[in-house]
Amino acid sequence: MKIGILQTGHAPEDLIQEAGDYDQMFCDLLAGHGFAFETFAVVDGQFPKDAQAAEGWIITGSRHGAYEDHAWIPPLEDLIRDIHARKQPLAGICFGHQIIAQALGGKVAKFDGGWAVGHVTYEQDGQPITLNAWHQDQVIERPAEARVLAGNAFCENGILAYGDHIWTLQPHPEFSNAFTGGLIEKRGRGVVPDALLDQARQDLDTSVDAPEIATFLADFMKKERT
């Protein structure tokens, strides 16, 4: 199965050498599940010919806001709506989670409650999920067709689904503890409150549920749909 990665941002240059760029992180996360990948760096204006260029799609995270005025955002929203109309499997992570909601009629904004950094926990299907987060923006109004699968007191719309073919997630299963630690030091200082960064760094001593989410995501992409 071919997965198209719609890359909407780039990792910090001083972290790419060790962890790879955002597209590579998803290739690593889903390694061993039998996928072939092709990256389309939409953030740089590189788009697929159409939704049929891949069998399934993933939209990455980004430092940009879904509501910002960038030339690549409207055509990305058009592509999302086309993928949705064709009922192809589509997953969105962080910015991907947000841009899908915006494209389908929801609203994204900077959250008045501030940042989520480091480990966050949601419950999906009765099971707790702990992953690394890095966001201030949130989906503050859901599209009419969105279902909430999980959230918490800080982020109500943590995991959303649309039909049986779109699944979106606010935190980052592709972010390792090491990469998140790098973000804390390289990108967080002076932007995110120090107390929040210090607490997040302490939490990085414990593992996250990325392998479980990788299996879930792989099964989601592959499952038969009518």
JOVENWO-V362437 format. One record per pair of residues at least 6 apart in sequence whose ideal C-beta (glycine too) atoms are under 7 Angstrom apart, sorted by the first residue. I is the first residue (numbers start at 1). GAP is how many residues later the second one is. Records with the same first field share a line. If there is no record, write none. Layout:
# JOVENWO-V362437
I: GAP / GAP
This chain:
# JOVENWO-V362437
1: 33 / 34 / 54 / 55 / 220 / 221
2: 34 / 36 / 52 / 53
3: 32 / 34 / 51 / 53 / 54 / 55 / 218
4: 34 / 36 / 44 / 49 / 50 / 53
5: 18 / 21 / 32 / 34 / 35 / 53 / 55
6: 34 / 36 / 51 / 52 / 53 / 54 / 70
7: 15 / 16 / 32 / 33 / 34 / 35 / 36 / 53
8: 34 / 35 / 51 / 52 / 54 / 56 / 87 / 88
9: 13 / 34 / 51 / 52 / 53 / 54 / 55 / 86
10: 11 / 12 / 33
11: 8 / 10 / 11
12: 174 / 175
14: 172
15: 164 / 167 / 171
19: 6 / 157 / 160
20: 8
22: 38 / 39
23: 16 / 37
25: 149
26: 32 / 34 / 148
27: 10
29: 144 / 145 / 181 / 185
30: 184 / 187 / 188
33: 185
38: 16
40: 6 / 7 / 8
42: 30 / 34
43: 19 / 29
45: 27
47: 28 / 32
48: 6
50: 32
51: 28 / 31 / 32 / 35 / 37
55: 33
56: 32 / 33 / 165
57: 26 / 31 / 33
58: 33
59: 33 / 34 / 37 / 40 / 41
60: 33 / 35 / 36
61: 32 / 33 / 34 / 35 / 111
62: 33
64: 6 / 31
65: 72
66: 29 / 32 / 33 / 36 / 42 / 71
67: 41 / 42
76: 23
77: 22 / 25 / 26
80: 19 / 20 / 23
81: 22
83: 7
84: 20 / 78 / 82
87: 76 / 78 / 138
88: 77
89: 76 / 131 / 132
90: 75 / 76
91: 76 / 77 / 126 / 129
92: 7 / 8 / 76
93: 76 / 79 / 81
94: 41 / 76 / 78
96: 72
97: 42 / 63 / 71 / 72 / 73
98: 10 / 39 / 41
100: 66 / 68
101: 7 / 38 / 41 / 42 / 45 / 59
102: 6
104: 39 / 41 / 58
105: 38 / 39
106: 33 / 35 / 36 / 37 / 40
107: 33 / 34
108: 29 / 31 / 32
109: 28 / 31
110: 26 / 27
111: 25 / 26 / 27
113: 41
114: 22
115: 21 / 77 / 81
116: 17 / 19 / 38 / 39
117: 16 / 17 / 71 / 75 / 79 / 80 / 83
118: 14 / 15 / 62 / 82 / 85 / 86
119: 11 / 13 / 84 / 89
120: 11 / 13 / 32 / 51
121: 7 / 8 / 9 / 31
122: 7 / 28 / 29 / 30 / 36 / 37
123: 6 / 27
124: 25 / 26 / 35
129: 80 / 84
130: 78 / 79
131: 40 / 41 / 42 / 77 / 78 / 79 / 82
132: 39 / 40 / 43 / 45 / 48 / 76
133: 37 / 38 / 39
134: 38 / 41 / 46 / 49
135: 35
138: 17 / 19
139: 18
142: 15 / 18
145: 17
146: 14 / 16
147: 13 / 14
148: 9 / 12
149: 10 / 11 / 12
150: 8 / 9
151: 6 / 7
152: 6
155: 15
158: 12
159: 9 / 10
160: 8
161: 6
164: 61
165: 60
167: 53
173: 37 / 40 / 41
177: 27 / 31
180: 24
181: 20 / 23
184: 13 / 16 / 17
188: 9
189: 8
